[in-house]
Amino acid sequence: MAALAARQFADFATGQHDSPAPREPAWTTPHAIALELETVRLRDFSADKAGAPALLCAPFALHGACVTDLAPGHSLVAALRRAGLHRLLVTDWRSATAQMRFLDIDDYLADLNVLVDEIGAPVDLIGLCQGGWMGLVYAARFPAKVRRLVLAGAPIDTTPAPSALSALAEATPLEVFREMVRLGDGCVPGRKVLKFWGPESLDDDSVRQLLQTNEPADSAAFARLQARFQDWYSWTLDLPGSYFLEVVEKLYKRNELAAGTFMALGARVDLATVKAPIFLLAARDDELVAPAQLFATERLVGTPAQHIRKALVPGRHIGLFMGKKVLDEIWPKIVRWIGEPMPVAPRHVQTHAKGRVQMTAVGG
């Protein structure tokens, strides 16, 4: 039954009638490759090496990291730089090869740690979607290496409200996902999953809505923008089977991150150890991550309530990273928040009252 379901899901078994593989989309903003690992390229968009570094942790999921730098006017990278983040780097996760099929979450967290050490901790970590839960786990395992944390459209606790993605993961037996991996020879081919998950291309109205563009539908400017979007949308990442199954089981099936049972790099992840200031950004009509799944972070972390900011904006999931209105109006506010002076940690001094020693918090 699982084998049949997996075959019907994504046509894994035959691979017939496949069109030629799309080309990897081009990046918009000039940059340099700072480091290359088996799993990831570290892309450096820095205009200035001074100041606290910001690391944009792109999703490692169906689509590539060009989600952060799609086109002029629709580039999160450009919006962040324009707003004042002059030292900015991006994780560009590589598509998995057959040799990478056994890599798991720990392997990607370990390589993320290599990137942070290469950049120089502490960093301001900006996690997008699946890169958001990864960034939060990293901040819990290495709290001294994260100065501030921004999570945008990230699934942290899947129980408060369902989304299309969490409902699918919950309703589908785990054995079906295992069979998908077996049919993919240990990997999960992104092109196959795209056929299962949604259309292989989006119509003009959908693209306009996602990108929040005012370009006329019959204009040359919109035609160029749509072409860039379709190039990004059609080019997909293959995922290691081990990583894919861990994400499905640990994050979606068991909700381990919110439950406090998630293990990472040999230790249980306690989100209460995260004390860094946090900004949570959600889309009101997000079809992949319900806003409540992200905003649940507020009650799970150890960050004081006064150091947590939240924003709920109109639009859908992709609009958080590509939508012109969100890029122009919301992300500059996040950059200004990142640039605010760090909160002063409470100092504890000893005072004597009625013959006994008490600890009194001052400052902060």
Secondary structure, DSSP 8 states (H G I E B T S, - for coil): -HHHHHHHHH-TTT-TT----------SS--EEEEE-SSEEEEE--S-S-S--EEEE---SSB-GGGGS-STTS-HHHHHHHHT--SEEEEEE----GGGTT--HHHHHHHHHHHHHHH-SSEEEEEETHHHHHHHHHHHH-GGGEEEEEEES--S-SSSS--HHHHHHHHS-HHHHHHHHHHTTTEE-HHHHHHHHS-SS--HHHHHHHHT--S-TTSHHHHHHHHHHHHHHH-B--EEHHHHHHIIIIIIIS-HHHHT--EETTEE--GGG--S-EEEEEETT-SSS-HHHHHTHHHHS-S-GGGEEEEEESS-TTHHHH-HHHHHHTHHHHHHHHTS------EEEEEEETTEEEEEEE--
